[in-house]
């Protein structure tokens, strides 16, 4: 999962980034509203943790702009404001959740898990993704088959997670590059080919019916073969 943090208190932004990274999220952090909005508009994130009081553009305006641009990424608003009117306003303009400062980090993680589960039927519980005869443990980055298991590198894990979550879709190389390396990355298509090759070998080791297919000229799709 890729999470965008927009928080002007740099020590808090760094602490949140470290916390989420330890939970195997991929995290991008920005400290002002304009950069935060520019990155949020790419649509590559699975969730956004957004402070309300930001230099440049405030969090309320960022949420409003995202929803006007049809960006549906779940947003958790963070703010020192505890007034009920502010909470109502944030939710009314399109935020998905609201967490007043100070907050417990465990609660933030739980709220993130809840938001990223929505609309994603392949998530069975907080730590597992399943398709066919494989289970991907998102806490340990272990891949399990019926009788075998193997560990994944960070990028292998991120790629497999992305494919499973979007199992009904064909994912292009460009989408994978933006998701795994960022929209302004200099990563090239052969990076994707290398990691797809690594994943295919590991899937072949643990699974009897899950494969990654190449859809010529379009991209890749993970699927469970018919029995």
N, C-alpha and C positions, 0 to 999 in steps of 0.2 A: 504494500500500500504506500502511496506517495502522499505526503501531507505538507501543506504550506502553512508556515507560521508567520504571521505579521504582527509584530510586537515591538514597540519602541523602547521598552526597558531591556537593554541589551543583555544584562545578566539573566533576566527571566527568559528571554528568547533562547539564550544558549543553554540554560538549564532544561527547558522544554525540549529542545533539539536533542540533547544528550539522552533524556528520558525516553523519547520516542525511538531514537536510534537503537537503544538497548532493547526495545520491543520489536525490532526488525522492521520498523517503518523507514522509508526513505524520506528525508526531511530537507526542505528548502526554507531558509529563514531570511526575512527582510524586516527592516526597522522603520520604514516610512510607508505612508499610504499609497504614494504614486507607484513605487516599485512593486508593492504588494498587489495592487490592482492590475498592473501590467502582467504579472505572472499568473494571477488568478484567472485572467481572461483567456489564457491558453487552453483551459479546460482539461489539463493533464492530471489534475490532482483528484484524489479520492476523498479528501476532506480538507477543510481550511479552519485553522485556529486563528481567530482575528480579534485583535484588541480594538476597542471602540475609539479611544483617544489616541490618535496618531497624527504626526506632522504631515502636512500636505493634504491628504484626503482622510476623513475620519471613517471608522469602520461601518457606520450606518450607510454612508454614501457608497462605499465599496460594495456592500451587499445589494443595495438598490441597483447599482450599475450592472452587477453580475446578473441579477434576475431580469433586468431589461434586455440584456444581451443573450438571454436564454441559456446561461450557464447555470446548471442545476447542482453543482458540487455542494455537498452538505457543509454548512458553516456553523461553527460554535463561536459565539461572541464572548470575549473576555473584557471585563471592565470593573473599575473600582466603584462605579455607580451602582447603587442597590435600589434605587427608586423603581417602584413597580411600573411607572409610566415608561421609563426607558426600556425595561424588559419587554413590555407590550409593543412598543414602537419597533424594537429590533426584530421581534417575531413577525409583526405585521408586514414589514418590508421584505421578508424572505429569509431571515436567519432560521436555522433549524433547532438551535439550542442556545442556552444562555448560561454562563457560569460567572458569577460575581467574584472578584478578588477580595481577600485571599481564598484560594481553593485547594482542596486536597488533590494531589496528583493522581491518586488512585481513582478518584471520581472522574477526572478528566479522561483517563484511559478508558474507563467503563463507558463514558458517553461517546467517545470516539468509536469504540467497538460497536455500540448500538447504532450509530449513524451509518457506519460503513456496512453493516449487515443489511440495512434496508434496501430493498430492490435487488438483492443478490441471493438467489435461492440456493446457490451451491455451498454457501457457508452453513455447516452443520452445527458448529458451536464456536466458542470464542477463539479456539486455537487450531481448527482443522478446516481444510478444503478437500472435498472429495469429488472424484470423477472416475467412473468405471471401477477398477480394482485397486486404485491408488488413493492414498491419503497424504496430503501435504500438511505437515505440522508447522504452523506459522510462528510458533515460539522457539522452536529448535532448528528450523530449516532442514528437517529430516524428511525424506520421501519414503513412504512405506508402500510396499506391495503386499500381496497375500502372504508370501513366505520370505520376502527379502526386504532389505531397506538400504538406503544410501544417504549420505550427507550431500548437501548442495552448497555451492559458493553463494555469496550474496547476490551476484547478478543472475546466476542460474535460478535462485529462489525467486527473485523479483520477476523474472521472465515467466517462469512456470505459474506463479501466482496470477499474473496478468492474463495469461492465456486461459487459465481455468475460470477466472471470474468472468471472462468474456467468451465462454465456450461456445456460445451460439453465433459468434461473429468471426469473420476473417479479419485478422489484424495485420496491417501493413508494416513494412520495415520502418517507415517514417513514424508511425504511431509508437512503435516499440522504442525507437531512439528517443523520442520526446518523453516517453514515460520513464525510461530507465536512466537516461543521461541528461535530460532537460532539453527544452525547446531551442536553446541557444548553443547546444553542444556541437562540437566538431566531429563527433562520432559518425562513422560511415556504415553503409549497409553491410560490409563484410564483418563488422563487429557482431551484428545480429546473426549472420550466418554461422559464425563460430559458436555462439552460445546456443543456437538451435541445434547444432551438431552435438554439443556436449549433452544437452538435455535429452536428445533422442537416444543416445547411448545409455544414459541412466534410466530412462523409461524402459528401454528394452531389457535392462537388467532386472527391474523390479516388477514390471507389468506384463500381462498377457494380452490386454485388450485396449490400451490407451496409446495413441500415436499422435504425432504432430505432422500434419500434412502441409505440403507446399501447394498453394493455389497460384498457379503460374500467372505472373503479371499483377497479382493482387497482394498476396501475403501468406500468412500462416494461420492454421486452425487446429486446435486440439480436439480430439474426438475419441469416443469409445466405440470400438468396432462391434458389430453385431455378433451375437453368440452363434 
